[in-house]
């Protein structure tokens, strides 16, 4: 598994683990719903600022995203 695939998998775990819909994440963070879906599917990789915002909304740490939730 590549680093990009592992990152997407960990983002997916954080997303499902938080219990929020993509619309809720969009409202709370200002991140685009489509963008978050693309991260979950591994199409795009988030930049550091966007990843931090995602982590705050899903209540995960950046370390958890990079090493596994």
PyMOL Python script that loads the backbone (N, CA, C, O; Angstrom):
from pymol import cmd

cmd.read_pdbstr("""\
ATOM      1  N   UNK A   1       0.852  -1.178   0.000  1.00  0.00           N
ATOM      2  CA  UNK A   1       0.000   0.000   0.000  1.00  0.00           C
ATOM      3  C   UNK A   1       0.899   1.242   0.000  1.00  0.00           C
ATOM      4  O   UNK A   1       1.832   1.345   0.796  1.00  0.00           O
ATOM      5  N   UNK A   2       0.609   2.162  -0.886  1.00  0.00           N
ATOM      6  CA  UNK A   2       1.402   3.393  -0.980  1.00  0.00           C
ATOM      7  C   UNK A   2       1.041   4.344   0.157  1.00  0.00           C
ATOM      8  O   UNK A   2       0.027   4.170   0.833  1.00  0.00           O
ATOM      9  N   UNK A   3       1.879   5.339   0.352  1.00  0.00           N
ATOM     10  CA  UNK A   3       1.632   6.334   1.396  1.00  0.00           C
ATOM     11  C   UNK A   3       0.334   7.093   1.125  1.00  0.00           C
ATOM     12  O   UNK A   3      -0.408   7.416   2.053  1.00  0.00           O
ATOM     13  N   UNK A   4       0.067   7.374  -0.143  1.00  0.00           N
ATOM     14  CA  UNK A   4      -1.159   8.090  -0.510  1.00  0.00           C
ATOM     15  C   UNK A   4      -2.394   7.245  -0.181  1.00  0.00           C
ATOM     16  O   UNK A   4      -3.389   7.763   0.325  1.00  0.00           O
ATOM     17  N   UNK A   5      -2.325   5.960  -0.468  1.00  0.00           N
ATOM     18  CA  UNK A   5      -3.458   5.069  -0.167  1.00  0.00           C
ATOM     19  C   UNK A   5      -3.659   4.930   1.348  1.00  0.00           C
ATOM     20  O   UNK A   5      -4.790   4.898   1.831  1.00  0.00           O
ATOM     21  N   UNK A   6      -2.556   4.850   2.081  1.00  0.00           N
ATOM     22  CA  UNK A   6      -2.639   4.739   3.535  1.00  0.00           C
ATOM     23  C   UNK A   6      -3.243   6.010   4.140  1.00  0.00           C
ATOM     24  O   UNK A   6      -4.053   5.943   5.064  1.00  0.00           O
ATOM     25  N   UNK A   7      -2.836   7.169   3.607  1.00  0.00           N
ATOM     26  CA  UNK A   7      -3.385   8.438   4.075  1.00  0.00           C
ATOM     27  C   UNK A   7      -4.884   8.493   3.810  1.00  0.00           C
ATOM     28  O   UNK A   7      -5.655   8.882   4.687  1.00  0.00           O
ATOM     29  N   UNK A   8      -5.304   8.106   2.608  1.00  0.00           N
ATOM     30  CA  UNK A   8      -6.733   8.106   2.266  1.00  0.00           C
ATOM     31  C   UNK A   8      -7.503   7.156   3.188  1.00  0.00           C
ATOM     32  O   UNK A   8      -8.610   7.475   3.621  1.00  0.00           O
ATOM     33  N   UNK A   9      -6.927   6.003   3.485  1.00  0.00           N
ATOM     34  CA  UNK A   9      -7.588   5.046   4.373  1.00  0.00           C
ATOM     35  C   UNK A   9      -7.752   5.623   5.771  1.00  0.00           C
ATOM     36  O   UNK A   9      -8.799   5.448   6.395  1.00  0.00           O
ATOM     37  N   UNK A  10      -6.731   6.308   6.266  1.00  0.00           N
ATOM     38  CA  UNK A  10      -6.807   6.901   7.599  1.00  0.00           C
ATOM     39  C   UNK A  10      -7.779   8.076   7.650  1.00  0.00           C
ATOM     40  O   UNK A  10      -8.456   8.275   8.659  1.00  0.00           O
ATOM     41  N   UNK A  11      -7.855   8.846   6.582  1.00  0.00           N
ATOM     42  CA  UNK A  11      -8.853   9.921   6.497  1.00  0.00           C
ATOM     43  C   UNK A  11     -10.248   9.311   6.497  1.00  0.00           C
ATOM     44  O   UNK A  11     -11.153   9.822   7.156  1.00  0.00           O
ATOM     45  N   UNK A  12     -10.420   8.230   5.769  1.00  0.00           N
ATOM     46  CA  UNK A  12     -11.707   7.529   5.705  1.00  0.00           C
ATOM     47  C   UNK A  12     -12.108   7.018   7.095  1.00  0.00           C
ATOM     48  O   UNK A  12     -13.265   7.148   7.494  1.00  0.00           O
ATOM     49  N   UNK A  13     -11.162   6.443   7.823  1.00  0.00           N
ATOM     50  CA  UNK A  13     -11.439   5.946   9.175  1.00  0.00           C
ATOM     51  C   UNK A  13     -11.840   7.093  10.107  1.00  0.00           C
ATOM     52  O   UNK A  13     -12.769   6.959  10.904  1.00  0.00           O
ATOM     53  N   UNK A  14     -11.136   8.213   9.999  1.00  0.00           N
ATOM     54  CA  UNK A  14     -11.461   9.376  10.833  1.00  0.00           C
ATOM     55  C   UNK A  14     -12.854   9.899  10.495  1.00  0.00           C
ATOM     56  O   UNK A  14     -13.625  10.266  11.382  1.00  0.00           O
ATOM     57  N   UNK A  15     -13.163   9.927   9.207  1.00  0.00           N
ATOM     58  CA  UNK A  15     -14.473  10.403   8.762  1.00  0.00           C
ATOM     59  C   UNK A  15     -15.589   9.512   9.305  1.00  0.00           C
ATOM     60  O   UNK A  15     -16.541  10.006   9.909  1.00  0.00           O
ATOM     61  N   UNK A  16     -15.475   8.219   9.096  1.00  0.00           N
ATOM     62  CA  UNK A  16     -16.525   7.305   9.570  1.00  0.00           C
ATOM     63  C   UNK A  16     -16.566   7.243  11.097  1.00  0.00           C
ATOM     64  O   UNK A  16     -17.633   7.069  11.685  1.00  0.00           O
ATOM     65  N   UNK A  17     -15.415   7.384  11.729  1.00  0.00           N
ATOM     66  CA  UNK A  17     -15.343   7.337  13.184  1.00  0.00           C
ATOM     67  C   UNK A  17     -15.976   8.531  13.874  1.00  0.00           C
ATOM     68  O   UNK A  17     -16.419   8.422  15.018  1.00  0.00           O
ATOM     69  N   UNK A  18     -16.023   9.666  13.195  1.00  0.00           N
ATOM     70  CA  UNK A  18     -16.569  10.869  13.831  1.00  0.00           C
ATOM     71  C   UNK A  18     -18.093  10.880  13.826  1.00  0.00           C
ATOM     72  O   UNK A  18     -18.711  11.591  14.618  1.00  0.00           O
ATOM     73  N   UNK A  19     -18.697  10.101  12.947  1.00  0.00           N
ATOM     74  CA  UNK A  19     -20.155  10.021  12.906  1.00  0.00           C
ATOM     75  C   UNK A  19     -20.849  11.207  12.264  1.00  0.00           C
ATOM     76  O   UNK A  19     -22.058  11.373  12.421  1.00  0.00           O
ATOM     77  N   UNK A  20     -20.112  12.027  11.550  1.00  0.00           N
ATOM     78  CA  UNK A  20     -20.698  13.195  10.892  1.00  0.00           C
ATOM     79  C   UNK A  20     -20.808  12.946   9.402  1.00  0.00           C
ATOM     80  O   UNK A  20     -20.011  12.211   8.820  1.00  0.00           O
ATOM     81  N   UNK A  21     -21.800  13.566   8.795  1.00  0.00           N
ATOM     82  CA  UNK A  21     -21.953  13.468   7.345  1.00  0.00           C
ATOM     83  C   UNK A  21     -20.997  14.461   6.678  1.00  0.00           C
ATOM     84  O   UNK A  21     -20.457  15.355   7.330  1.00  0.00           O
ATOM     85  N   UNK A  22     -20.801  14.291   5.389  1.00  0.00           N
ATOM     86  CA  UNK A  22     -19.941  15.235   4.672  1.00  0.00           C
ATOM     87  C   UNK A  22     -20.547  16.633   4.692  1.00  0.00           C
ATOM     88  O   UNK A  22     -19.819  17.625   4.700  1.00  0.00           O
ATOM     89  N   UNK A  23     -21.857  16.717   4.699  1.00  0.00           N
ATOM     90  CA  UNK A  23     -22.511  18.037   4.784  1.00  0.00           C
ATOM     91  C   UNK A  23     -22.228  18.704   6.129  1.00  0.00           C
ATOM     92  O   UNK A  23     -21.990  19.910   6.184  1.00  0.00           O
ATOM     93  N   UNK A  24     -22.251  17.926   7.215  1.00  0.00           N
ATOM     94  CA  UNK A  24     -21.939  18.486   8.528  1.00  0.00           C
ATOM     95  C   UNK A  24     -20.489  18.963   8.579  1.00  0.00           C
ATOM     96  O   UNK A  24     -20.195  20.034   9.110  1.00  0.00           O
ATOM     97  N   UNK A  25     -19.598  18.162   8.025  1.00  0.00           N
ATOM     98  CA  UNK A  25     -18.190  18.561   7.995  1.00  0.00           C
ATOM     99  C   UNK A  25     -18.024  19.831   7.172  1.00  0.00           C
ATOM    100  O   UNK A  25     -17.259  20.720   7.545  1.00  0.00           O
ATOM    101  N   UNK A  26     -18.736  19.916   6.061  1.00  0.00           N
ATOM    102  CA  UNK A  26     -18.682  21.109   5.218  1.00  0.00           C
ATOM    103  C   UNK A  26     -19.143  22.344   5.997  1.00  0.00           C
ATOM    104  O   UNK A  26     -18.484  23.383   5.963  1.00  0.00           O
ATOM    105  N   UNK A  27     -20.261  22.231   6.688  1.00  0.00           N
ATOM    106  CA  UNK A  27     -20.793  23.375   7.454  1.00  0.00           C
ATOM    107  C   UNK A  27     -19.860  23.789   8.585  1.00  0.00           C
ATOM    108  O   UNK A  27     -19.642  24.979   8.811  1.00  0.00           O
ATOM    109  N   UNK A  28     -19.312  22.809   9.292  1.00  0.00           N
ATOM    110  CA  UNK A  28     -18.475  23.119  10.450  1.00  0.00           C
ATOM    111  C   UNK A  28     -17.077  23.597  10.089  1.00  0.00           C
ATOM    112  O   UNK A  28     -16.456  24.334  10.855  1.00  0.00           O
ATOM    113  N   UNK A  29     -16.577  23.184   8.926  1.00  0.00           N
ATOM    114  CA  UNK A  29     -15.188  23.474   8.589  1.00  0.00           C
ATOM    115  C   UNK A  29     -15.002  24.476   7.462  1.00  0.00           C
ATOM    116  O   UNK A  29     -13.977  25.154   7.386  1.00  0.00           O
ATOM    117  N   UNK A  30     -15.996  24.567   6.585  1.00  0.00           N
ATOM    118  CA  UNK A  30     -15.832  25.399   5.401  1.00  0.00           C
ATOM    119  C   UNK A  30     -15.135  24.664   4.262  1.00  0.00           C
ATOM    120  O   UNK A  30     -14.942  25.227   3.184  1.00  0.00           O
ATOM    121  N   UNK A  31     -14.759  23.419   4.495  1.00  0.00           N
ATOM    122  CA  UNK A  31     -14.148  22.605   3.440  1.00  0.00           C
ATOM    123  C   UNK A  31     -15.229  22.137   2.491  1.00  0.00           C
ATOM    124  O   UNK A  31     -16.340  21.833   2.924  1.00  0.00           O
ATOM    125  N   UNK A  32     -14.933  22.074   1.230  1.00  0.00           N
ATOM    126  CA  UNK A  32     -15.910  21.621   0.245  1.00  0.00           C
ATOM    127  C   UNK A  32     -16.254  20.152   0.441  1.00  0.00           C
ATOM    128  O   UNK A  32     -15.374  19.325   0.680  1.00  0.00           O
ATOM    129  N   UNK A  33     -17.518  19.841   0.340  1.00  0.00           N
ATOM    130  CA  UNK A  33     -17.998  18.458   0.489  1.00  0.00           C
ATOM    131  C   UNK A  33     -17.336  17.541  -0.525  1.00  0.00           C
ATOM    132  O   UNK A  33     -16.892  16.445  -0.184  1.00  0.00           O
ATOM    133  N   UNK A  34     -17.271  17.985  -1.760  1.00  0.00           N
ATOM    134  CA  UNK A  34     -16.654  17.197  -2.827  1.00  0.00           C
ATOM    135  C   UNK A  34     -15.174  16.975  -2.545  1.00  0.00           C
ATOM    136  O   UNK A  34     -14.646  15.894  -2.807  1.00  0.00           O
ATOM    137  N   UNK A  35     -14.519  17.967  -2.025  1.00  0.00           N
ATOM    138  CA  UNK A  35     -13.098  17.853  -1.695  1.00  0.00           C
ATOM    139  C   UNK A  35     -12.876  16.775  -0.651  1.00  0.00           C
ATOM    140  O   UNK A  35     -11.980  15.944  -0.794  1.00  0.00           O
ATOM    141  N   UNK A  36     -13.684  16.784   0.396  1.00  0.00           N
ATOM    142  CA  UNK A  36     -13.555  15.780   1.453  1.00  0.00           C
ATOM    143  C   UNK A  36     -13.808  14.384   0.892  1.00  0.00           C
ATOM    144  O   UNK A  36     -13.097  13.439   1.235  1.00  0.00           O
ATOM    145  N   UNK A  37     -14.802  14.250   0.044  1.00  0.00           N
ATOM    146  CA  UNK A  37     -15.097  12.954  -0.580  1.00  0.00           C
ATOM    147  C   UNK A  37     -13.896  12.489  -1.407  1.00  0.00           C
ATOM    148  O   UNK A  37     -13.560  11.304  -1.404  1.00  0.00           O
ATOM    149  N   UNK A  38     -13.262  13.404  -2.103  1.00  0.00           N
ATOM    150  CA  UNK A  38     -12.090  13.046  -2.908  1.00  0.00           C
ATOM    151  C   UNK A  38     -10.912  12.623  -2.031  1.00  0.00           C
ATOM    152  O   UNK A  38     -10.138  11.751  -2.426  1.00  0.00           O
ATOM    153  N   UNK A  39     -10.765  13.221  -0.858  1.00  0.00           N
ATOM    154  CA  UNK A  39      -9.727  12.781   0.079  1.00  0.00           C
ATOM    155  C   UNK A  39     -10.020  11.366   0.555  1.00  0.00           C
ATOM    156  O   UNK A  39      -9.131  10.516   0.601  1.00  0.00           O
ATOM    157  N   UNK A  40     -11.283  11.126   0.908  1.00  0.00           N
ATOM    158  CA  UNK A  40     -11.695   9.807   1.407  1.00  0.00           C
ATOM    159  C   UNK A  40     -11.442   8.735   0.356  1.00  0.00           C
ATOM    160  O   UNK A  40     -11.035   7.622   0.689  1.00  0.00           O
ATOM    161  N   UNK A  41     -11.676   9.059  -0.897  1.00  0.00           N
ATOM    162  CA  UNK A  41     -11.485   8.109  -1.994  1.00  0.00           C
ATOM    163  C   UNK A  41     -10.054   8.068  -2.517  1.00  0.00           C
ATOM    164  O   UNK A  41      -9.738   7.262  -3.393  1.00  0.00           O
ATOM    165  N   UNK A  42      -9.193   8.922  -1.993  1.00  0.00           N
ATOM    166  CA  UNK A  42      -7.794   8.915  -2.404  1.00  0.00           C
ATOM    167  C   UNK A  42      -7.510   9.605  -3.720  1.00  0.00           C
ATOM    168  O   UNK A  42      -6.427   9.444  -4.284  1.00  0.00           O
ATOM    169  N   UNK A  43      -8.465  10.368  -4.215  1.00  0.00           N
ATOM    170  CA  UNK A  43      -8.262  11.088  -5.479  1.00  0.00           C
ATOM    171  C   UNK A  43      -7.324  12.275  -5.263  1.00  0.00           C
ATOM    172  O   UNK A  43      -6.431  12.527  -6.071  1.00  0.00           O
ATOM    173  N   UNK A  44      -7.539  13.001  -4.162  1.00  0.00           N
ATOM    174  CA  UNK A  44      -6.709  14.146  -3.807  1.00  0.00           C
ATOM    175  C   UNK A  44      -6.082  13.910  -2.445  1.00  0.00           C
ATOM    176  O   UNK A  44      -6.569  13.109  -1.647  1.00  0.00           O
ATOM    177  N   UNK A  45      -4.996  14.622  -2.197  1.00  0.00           N
ATOM    178  CA  UNK A  45      -4.347  14.621  -0.894  1.00  0.00           C
ATOM    179  C   UNK A  45      -4.482  16.030  -0.316  1.00  0.00           C
ATOM    180  O   UNK A  45      -4.174  17.005  -1.001  1.00  0.00           O
ATOM    181  N   UNK A  46      -4.936  16.152   0.927  1.00  0.00           N
ATOM    182  CA  UNK A  46      -5.126  17.485   1.497  1.00  0.00           C
ATOM    183  C   UNK A  46      -3.802  18.179   1.801  1.00  0.00           C
ATOM    184  O   UNK A  46      -2.792  17.534   2.084  1.00  0.00           O
ATOM    185  N   UNK A  47      -3.831  19.507   1.735  1.00  0.00           N
ATOM    186  CA  UNK A  47      -2.672  20.266   2.183  1.00  0.00           C
ATOM    187  C   UNK A  47      -2.708  20.330   3.712  1.00  0.00           C
ATOM    188  O   UNK A  47      -3.700  19.935   4.325  1.00  0.00           O
ATOM    189  N   UNK A  48      -1.655  20.815   4.317  1.00  0.00           N
ATOM    190  CA  UNK A  48      -1.521  20.789   5.775  1.00  0.00           C
ATOM    191  C   UNK A  48      -2.617  21.596   6.481  1.00  0.00           C
ATOM    192  O   UNK A  48      -3.148  21.152   7.499  1.00  0.00           O
ATOM    193  N   UNK A  49      -2.954  22.754   5.960  1.00  0.00           N
ATOM    194  CA  UNK A  49      -3.964  23.596   6.601  1.00  0.00           C
ATOM    195  C   UNK A  49      -5.337  22.941   6.534  1.00  0.00           C
ATOM    196  O   UNK A  49      -6.060  22.905   7.529  1.00  0.00           O
ATOM    197  N   UNK A  50      -5.694  22.427   5.375  1.00  0.00           N
ATOM    198  CA  UNK A  50      -6.993  21.767   5.222  1.00  0.00           C
ATOM    199  C   UNK A  50      -7.069  20.508   6.068  1.00  0.00           C
ATOM    200  O   UNK A  50      -8.117  20.211   6.642  1.00  0.00           O
ATOM    201  N   UNK A  51      -5.972  19.764   6.153  1.00  0.00           N
ATOM    202  CA  UNK A  51      -5.956  18.554   6.968  1.00  0.00           C
ATOM    203  C   UNK A  51      -6.144  18.900   8.437  1.00  0.00           C
ATOM    204  O   UNK A  51      -6.847  18.187   9.154  1.00  0.00           O
ATOM    205  N   UNK A  52      -5.528  19.981   8.895  1.00  0.00           N
ATOM    206  CA  UNK A  52      -5.686  20.424  10.288  1.00  0.00           C
ATOM    207  C   UNK A  52      -7.139  20.777  10.569  1.00  0.00           C
ATOM    208  O   UNK A  52      -7.669  20.419  11.621  1.00  0.00           O
ATOM    209  N   UNK A  53      -7.784  21.468   9.652  1.00  0.00           N
ATOM    210  CA  UNK A  53      -9.202  21.822   9.818  1.00  0.00           C
ATOM    211  C   UNK A  53     -10.047  20.559   9.874  1.00  0.00           C
ATOM    212  O   UNK A  53     -10.934  20.444  10.720  1.00  0.00           O
ATOM    213  N   UNK A  54      -9.782  19.608   8.979  1.00  0.00           N
ATOM    214  CA  UNK A  54     -10.501  18.338   8.970  1.00  0.00           C
ATOM    215  C   UNK A  54     -10.316  17.611  10.300  1.00  0.00           C
ATOM    216  O   UNK A  54     -11.274  17.084  10.865  1.00  0.00           O
ATOM    217  N   UNK A  55      -9.084  17.584  10.793  1.00  0.00           N
ATOM    218  CA  UNK A  55      -8.800  16.916  12.065  1.00  0.00           C
ATOM    219  C   UNK A  55      -9.548  17.570  13.222  1.00  0.00           C
ATOM    220  O   UNK A  55     -10.065  16.874  14.096  1.00  0.00           O
ATOM    221  N   UNK A  56      -9.609  18.887  13.235  1.00  0.00           N
ATOM    222  CA  UNK A  56     -10.342  19.587  14.295  1.00  0.00           C
ATOM    223  C   UNK A  56     -11.823  19.215  14.287  1.00  0.00           C
ATOM    224  O   UNK A  56     -12.414  18.989  15.343  1.00  0.00           O
ATOM    225  N   UNK A  57     -12.416  19.151  13.108  1.00  0.00           N
ATOM    226  CA  UNK A  57     -13.845  18.848  12.993  1.00  0.00           C
ATOM    227  C   UNK A  57     -14.134  17.387  13.344  1.00  0.00           C
ATOM    228  O   UNK A  57     -15.154  17.090  13.965  1.00  0.00           O
ATOM    229  N   UNK A  58     -13.250  16.483  12.953  1.00  0.00           N
ATOM    230  CA  UNK A  58     -13.469  15.055  13.218  1.00  0.00           C
ATOM    231  C   UNK A  58     -12.884  14.612  14.550  1.00  0.00           C
ATOM    232  O   UNK A  58     -13.006  13.448  14.932  1.00  0.00           O
ATOM    233  N   UNK A  59     -12.247  15.543  15.259  1.00  0.00           N
ATOM    234  CA  UNK A  59     -11.637  15.274  16.565  1.00  0.00           C
ATOM    235  C   UNK A  59     -10.587  14.171  16.506  1.00  0.00           C
ATOM    236  O   UNK A  59     -10.559  13.265  17.340  1.00  0.00           O
ATOM    237  N   UNK A  60      -9.738  14.272  15.514  1.00  0.00           N
ATOM    238  CA  UNK A  60      -8.585  13.393  15.396  1.00  0.00           C
ATOM    239  C   UNK A  60      -7.341  14.262  15.314  1.00  0.00           C
ATOM    240  O   UNK A  60      -7.427  15.466  15.070  1.00  0.00           O
ATOM    241  N   UNK A  61      -6.202  13.655  15.516  1.00  0.00           N
ATOM    242  CA  UNK A  61      -4.959  14.412  15.410  1.00  0.00           C
ATOM    243  C   UNK A  61      -4.308  14.131  14.057  1.00  0.00           C
ATOM    244  O   UNK A  61      -4.616  13.137  13.400  1.00  0.00           O
ATOM    245  N   UNK A  62      -3.427  15.000  13.664  1.00  0.00           N
ATOM    246  CA  UNK A  62      -2.701  14.803  12.423  1.00  0.00           C
ATOM    247  C   UNK A  62      -1.844  13.548  12.538  1.00  0.00           C
ATOM    248  O   UNK A  62      -1.678  12.819  11.559  1.00  0.00           O
ATOM    249  N   UNK A  63      -1.303  13.291  13.718  1.00  0.00           N
ATOM    250  CA  UNK A  63      -0.523  12.073  13.938  1.00  0.00           C
ATOM    251  C   UNK A  63      -1.368  10.831  13.679  1.00  0.00           C
ATOM    252  O   UNK A  63      -0.895   9.873  13.068  1.00  0.00           O
ATOM    253  N   UNK A  64      -2.625  10.843  14.146  1.00  0.00           N
ATOM    254  CA  UNK A  64      -3.511   9.715  13.912  1.00  0.00           C
ATOM    255  C   UNK A  64      -3.787   9.523  12.414  1.00  0.00           C
ATOM    256  O   UNK A  64      -3.889   8.396  11.929  1.00  0.00           O
ATOM    257  N   UNK A  65      -3.902  10.620  11.709  1.00  0.00           N
ATOM    258  CA  UNK A  65      -4.152  10.527  10.267  1.00  0.00           C
ATOM    259  C   UNK A  65      -2.939   9.928   9.552  1.00  0.00           C
ATOM    260  O   UNK A  65      -3.097   9.103   8.652  1.00  0.00           O
ATOM    261  N   UNK A  66      -1.746  10.333   9.941  1.00  0.00           N
ATOM    262  CA  UNK A  66      -0.558   9.831   9.257  1.00  0.00           C
ATOM    263  C   UNK A  66      -0.131   8.432   9.714  1.00  0.00           C
ATOM    264  O   UNK A  66       0.435   7.668   8.932  1.00  0.00           O
ATOM    265  N   UNK A  67      -0.402   8.101  10.972  1.00  0.00           N
ATOM    266  CA  UNK A  67       0.039   6.789  11.477  1.00  0.00           C
ATOM    267  C   UNK A  67      -1.085   5.780  11.583  1.00  0.00           C
ATOM    268  O   UNK A  67      -0.826   4.583  11.705  1.00  0.00           O
ATOM    269  N   UNK A  68      -2.314   6.228  11.540  1.00  0.00           N
ATOM    270  CA  UNK A  68      -3.459   5.326  11.629  1.00  0.00           C
ATOM    271  C   UNK A  68      -4.339   5.655  12.814  1.00  0.00           C
ATOM    272  O   UNK A  68      -3.857   5.966  13.903  1.00  0.00           O
ATOM    273  N   UNK A  69      -5.626   5.581  12.584  1.00  0.00           N
ATOM    274  CA  UNK A  69      -6.612   5.911  13.620  1.00  0.00           C
ATOM    275  C   UNK A  69      -6.887   4.677  14.443  1.00  0.00           C
ATOM    276  O   UNK A  69      -7.689   4.724  15.376  1.00  0.00           O
TER     277      UNK A  69
END
""", "prot")
cmd.dss("prot")
cmd.show_as("cartoon", "prot")
cmd.util.cbc("prot")
cmd.orient("prot")
